[in-house]
Amino acid sequence: MNETRIKEIITQLIGIEINDIHQNLILVGLDSMKTINLVVELEEEFDIVIDDNDLLFENFSTISRIVDLISQKVIGKELYTTKYNELL
C-alpha cells in the first residue's frame, strides 16, 4: 500500500501537509465535500470501488484509517481477480 501517495492526495485536497498518520483529518480541513473528492481520487488511483457502506467517519478520520480501508479494498480485488482467473 502506498501510504505516501495517499498522503500526497490528501495534501492536495486540504492544502496542508500531514506528517502524523493518526492526525484527525477533520481538524485540519477534511470536510464532507473534500471527502467525496478524496473517495473519487482514491478509487481512480488504486482502481478500486469504495462502497457506500464504507463512507463512515471512522474510515476517513485519519491517514492510518484510510490506508487500512484502501489496503482491504486492494487485497479484496486481488483475491477476487485470482479466484476469477482460476475459474477460467
C-alpha positions, 0 to 999 in steps of 0.5 A: 500500500502506498501510504505516501501517495495517499498522503500526497492526495490528501495534501492536495485536497486540504492544502496542508501537509500531514506528517502524523498518520493518526492526525484527525483529518477533520481538524485540519480541513477534511470536510464532507465535500473534500471527502467525496473528492478524496473517495473519487481520487482514491478509487481512480488511483488504486482502481478500486470501488469504495462502497457506500457502506464504507463512507463512515467517519471512522474510515476517513478520520485519519491517514492510518484509517484510510490506508487500512480501508484502501489496503482491504479494498486492494487485497479484496480485488486481488483475491477476487481477480485470482479466484476469477482467473482460476475459474477460467 
